């Protein structure tokens, strides 16, 4: 590609497409040889290119509207100079019309920051992982557990369900009852040759409760 320092001189639409696709952002200077303001602001554009041009991230290019009228029409350029900040896909992010040094400098510095950060296009999705933890409390809301319960109450509910005693909150009396029933069944089946039959016949079985 023909180029001057950090600026590429565009000679065809194909060349421009290649430049755009190989950089995150490209800043285009649409100018004409007969345009006085174009010559006035050209040194600033060159200086900004020297400072900020970055391979594969930020490119600077000049388009002569007389030599490349199709490209000028493609981007709707009708006044010179016109500076366009263009993304990789060819979409225009920002337009500066006329020889406005302040606006050009601001636009270039903004594009340089974004290109340097390498921020990818936003979007939702991806794999979400969650484990047990706690949210951070505030002045109006207490911290709370997330990702599942825990502690003695949770264990008691699971134990009660496994023993066939139903679910729900377990009181102290119910807990003692569960422990007694569990130990009774344990020792009954431990000392029996037929553990299943012994458990069914045991007075500690939930099926025999209340008999």
C-alpha positions in Angstrom: 0.0 0.0 0.0 1.3 3.4 -0.8 1.7 5.4 2.4 3.3 8.6 3.8 4.7 8.1 7.3 1.7 6.7 9.3 -0.9 7.6 6.7 -2.1 5.3 3.9 -3.0 7.0 0.6 -6.1 5.1 -0.6 -5.9 4.2 -4.3 -8.8 1.8 -4.6 -12.0 0.6 -2.9 -10.4 -2.8 -2.5 -7.4 -1.3 -0.7 -9.7 0.6 1.6 -11.6 -2.6 2.4 -8.4 -4.4 3.3 -7.3 -1.5 5.5 -10.6 -1.4 7.4 -10.8 -5.1 7.9 -7.3 -5.3 9.3 -7.8 -2.5 12.0 -10.3 -2.0 14.8 -10.7 1.7 13.7 -9.6 3.7 10.7 -9.7 7.5 10.5 -10.3 8.7 6.9 -9.4 12.2 5.6 -11.4 13.1 2.5 -9.6 15.9 0.8 -8.9 17.5 -2.6 -5.7 19.1 -4.1 -7.6 22.3 -4.8 -9.0 22.6 -1.2 -7.2 25.3 0.8 -8.6 24.3 4.2 -7.5 20.7 3.5 -3.9 21.9 3.2 -4.2 24.0 6.3 -5.3 21.1 8.6 -3.1 18.4 6.9 -0.1 18.9 9.2 -2.3 18.3 12.3 -3.8 15.1 10.8 -0.2 13.9 10.0 0.9 14.7 13.6 -2.0 12.9 15.1 -1.4 9.9 12.9 2.3 9.8 13.9 1.3 9.9 17.6 -1.6 7.4 17.6 -1.4 5.0 14.6 -1.2 1.4 16.0 -0.9 -1.7 13.9 -4.1 -3.7 13.7 -5.9 -1.2 16.0 -5.9 2.3 14.7 -5.1 3.3 11.1 -5.1 6.7 9.3 -5.8 7.2 5.6 -6.3 9.9 3.1 -8.8 9.7 0.2 -8.5 12.1 -2.7 -12.1 12.7 -3.7 -11.1 13.6 -7.3 -9.2 10.4 -7.7 -11.7 8.2 -5.8 -15.2 9.7 -6.4 -16.9 6.3 -5.8 -15.5 6.1 -2.3 -16.6 9.7 -1.6 -20.1 8.9 -2.9 -20.2 5.7 -0.8 -19.7 7.7 2.4 -21.8 10.6 1.3 -18.9 13.1 1.3 -19.8 16.4 -0.3 -17.5 18.9 1.4 -13.8 18.9 2.1 -12.2 18.3 4.3 -14.3 15.6 5.9 -12.9 13.2 8.5 -14.6 9.9 9.3 -14.0 7.6 12.1 -14.8 4.2 10.7 -15.1 0.8 12.3 -13.8 -2.6 11.1 -17.1 -3.4 9.4 -17.2 0.0 7.5 -19.7 1.7 9.7 -19.1 5.4 10.5 -18.7 6.1 14.2 -18.1 9.9 13.9 -18.0 12.6 11.3 -16.0 15.9 11.4 -16.8 18.3 8.5 -14.5 21.2 7.8 -11.1 22.2 9.0 -11.9 22.0 12.8 -8.6 21.3 14.6 -10.3 20.9 18.1 -13.0 18.5 16.9 -10.5 16.5 14.9 -8.1 16.2 17.8 -10.9 15.2 20.2 -12.2 12.5 17.8 -8.7 11.0 17.2 -7.8 10.9 20.9 -11.2 9.2 21.7 -10.6 6.6 18.9 -7.1 6.0 20.1 -8.3 5.4 23.7 -10.9 2.9 22.5 -8.5 1.2 20.2 -5.9 0.9 22.9 -8.4 -0.6 25.4 -9.2 -3.3 22.8 -12.7 -3.5 24.1 -14.7 -6.1 22.2 -18.3 -5.4 21.2 -20.6 -5.8 24.1 -23.2 -8.5 24.5 -24.9 -10.8 26.9 -24.6 -14.5 27.3 -21.8 -16.9 28.1 -21.5 -19.5 30.8 -22.5 -18.4 34.3 -21.0 -20.1 37.4 -22.5 -19.7 40.8 -21.4 -21.1 44.1 -22.4 -20.5 47.7 -21.6 -17.0 49.0 -23.1 -13.9 50.4 -24.2 -10.6 49.0 -22.7 -7.5 50.6 -25.2 -5.8 52.9 -26.0 -2.1 52.9 -27.6 0.4 55.2 -31.1 -0.7 54.1 -30.6 -4.4 53.3 -28.8 -7.0 55.3 -26.4 -9.4 53.8 -27.9 -12.6 52.6 -26.8 -16.0 51.6 -26.9 -17.0 47.9 -26.4 -20.2 46.0 -28.1 -22.5 48.5 -28.8 -22.9 52.2 -26.7 -24.4 55.0 -26.2 -24.9 58.7 -27.9 -27.1 61.3 -31.5 -26.2 60.2 -30.8 -27.3 56.6 -29.2 -30.5 57.8 -32.2 -31.2 60.2 -34.7 -30.7 57.3 -32.7 -33.2 55.2 -32.4 -35.7 58.0 -36.1 -35.4 58.8 -37.1 -36.0 55.1 -34.7 -39.0 54.9 -36.3 -40.5 58.1 -39.8 -40.2 56.5 -40.9 -37.6 59.0 -41.9 -34.9 56.5 -40.3 -31.6 55.8 -40.5 -28.1 57.3 -38.9 -26.4 60.3 -37.8 -28.8 63.0 -38.4 -28.0 66.7 -36.3 -29.2 69.5 -38.8 -31.9 70.5 -39.0 -33.1 66.9 -35.3 -33.3 66.7 -35.0 -35.4 69.8 -37.7 -37.7 68.4 -35.7 -38.1 65.2 -32.5 -38.9 67.0 -34.2 -41.6 69.2 -36.0 -43.1 66.2 -32.8 -43.2 64.2 -30.7 -44.8 66.9 -33.5 -47.3 67.6 -33.7 -48.4 64.0 -29.9 -48.5 63.7 -29.4 -50.8 66.6 -32.4 -53.0 65.7 -31.1 -53.6 62.2 -27.5 -53.9 63.4 -28.3 -56.9 65.6 -30.7 -58.6 63.1 -29.9 -61.1 60.4 -32.7 -59.6 58.2 -32.2 -55.9 58.5 -35.1 -55.0 56.2 -37.7 -57.1 58.1 -36.3 -55.9 61.4 -36.7 -52.3 60.4 -40.3 -52.9 59.2 -41.2 -54.6 62.5 -39.4 -52.2 64.8 -41.5 -50.0 67.0 -39.2 -47.2 66.0 -40.3 -47.4 62.3 -42.4 -44.5 61.2 -44.9 -47.0 59.9 -45.5 -48.2 63.4 -45.6 -44.7 65.0 -48.6 -44.4 67.3 -49.2 -48.2 67.6 
